[in-house]
Amino acid sequence: MKLYYKPGACSLASHIVLNELGADFELEKVDTATKRTESGADFLEVNPNGYVPALELKSGDILIEGASILQYLADQTPSSTLAPANGTLERARLQQHLNFVASELHKAFGPFFSGRDLSAEEREVAVANVGKKLSNFENILSDGRNYLLGGDFSVADAYLFVVTNWTNFVGIDLGTWPNVQAFLKRAAARPAVQASLKAEGLLN
Ligand SMILES: N[C@@H](CCC(=O)N[C@@H](CS)C(=O)NCC(=O)O)C(=O)O
């Protein structure tokens, strides 16, 4: 398998899950501005939408969309605790969290990554919007659970980790969301997370 990624981007969640599973995989870095991969290939031939993550399977099939890739990877090892069995309420709950991270929290960071400087007012609106979405997870984690589904780290936690970690890059203080802050620290300490951050050049 080959994961097309950009350092620190949402593709990091798939990278973390590959490492959590101990999977055999290669990485290929993508410059999403030029749409070229590090080997010089045209990334638009891999994903015509031009964004990471994209997963190339041994068969040559390409899977895109982070939430699909994460679940596909977990399902390759049914004994793993990264995703509950298909058809169960727990699996639907996992999908609820994945969808919220993708369509609500991830998208709320859009203004920060627009490539232009935000005015003070625009920044205030964008920070408030991220905060509103973080509160969803603050509430879920407020019963003392370690991870979104309860005890075990799941693929939704990998995605939530990556996106909440962006608060460090855009200067949002997580002090208002102490349970999310503790979650971030807990997830960051996982060996698979550390290995992925290191491989993407995000740790010294
Ligand atoms: N709907 C896609 C969105 C992926 C996405 O937003 N990727 C970003 C990085 S986090 C990207 O590659 N942006 C570069 C671009 O769109 O040119 C998914 O959920 O996988």
The ligand as a Tripos MOL2 file, in Angstrom:
@<TRIPOS>MOLECULE
LIG
   20    19     1     0     0
SMALL
NO_CHARGES

@<TRIPOS>ATOM
      1 N1        -12.8060   15.5580    1.6030 N.3       1 LIG1
      2 C1        -11.4040   15.2600    1.7600 C.3       1 LIG1
      3 C2        -10.6780   16.5460    2.1210 C.3       1 LIG1
      4 C3         -9.1970   16.3350    2.2040 C.3       1 LIG1
      5 C4         -8.4470   17.6360    2.4640 C.2       1 LIG1
      6 O1         -9.0270   18.6470    2.8530 O.2       1 LIG1
      7 N2         -7.1170   17.5770    2.2450 N.am      1 LIG1
      8 C5         -6.2840   18.7480    2.4140 C.3       1 LIG1
      9 C6         -5.2550   18.5470    3.5090 C.3       1 LIG1
     10 S1         -5.9930   18.3500    5.1020 S.3       1 LIG1
     11 C7         -5.5120   19.0100    1.1180 C.2       1 LIG1
     12 O2         -4.9020   18.1130    0.5640 O.2       1 LIG1
     13 N3         -5.5830   20.2530    0.6560 N.am      1 LIG1
     14 C8         -4.8700   20.6820   -0.5180 C.3       1 LIG1
     15 C9         -5.7560   21.0600   -1.6280 C.2       1 LIG1
     16 O3         -6.9950   20.8990   -1.5320 O.co2     1 LIG1
     17 O4         -5.2190   21.5450   -2.6310 O.co2     1 LIG1
     18 C10       -11.2010   14.1870    2.8280 C.2       1 LIG1
     19 O5        -11.9810   14.1560    3.8040 O.co2     1 LIG1
     20 O6        -10.2830   13.3660    2.6830 O.co2     1 LIG1
@<TRIPOS>BOND
     1     1     2 1
     2     2     3 1
     3     2    18 1
     4     3     4 1
     5     4     5 1
     6     5     6 2
     7     5     7 1
     8     7     8 1
     9     8     9 1
    10     8    11 1
    11     9    10 1
    12    11    12 2
    13    11    13 1
    14    13    14 1
    15    14    15 1
    16    15    16 2
    17    15    17 1
    18    18    19 2
    19    18    20 1
@<TRIPOS>SUBSTRUCTURE
     1 LIG1         1 GROUP 0 **** ****
